[in-house]
């Protein structure tokens, strides 16, 4: 894996974590944010997930487990709500991420698109999802 692929993958991971956080915020209200706590937790979520992806040879399963656990830590420390709503928010963020990735992989494989172009497609689809989540913040289900 080249340096460009790693940098692009880490940028994509930032976008993925941000999209997951935006989905969580559709279900949960952030506690009053102390930047000394929230920023290290957000950066830690991105860093842990990136390290697990690039260092581990266990595949996507371990990466998904790491992002699930990181999102769980975020909702415990940074968001208000009962445990059922927190679990729903984390599962929804994970589910949306998996669905988006699978849609892009299915279409890219059907069209014969290379891995790099496929990652770019996921990057763009996540960006569209973030814009949609940001613009429809008041249209939250709960």
Secondary structure, 3 states (H helix, E strand, C coil): CCHHHHHHHHHHHHHHHHHHHHHHHHHCEECCCCHHHHHHHHHHHHHHHHHHHHHCCCCHHHHHHHHHHHHHHHHHHHEECCHHHHHHHHHHHHHHHHHHHHHHHHHHHHHCCCHHHHHHHHHHHHHHHHHHHHHCHHHCCC
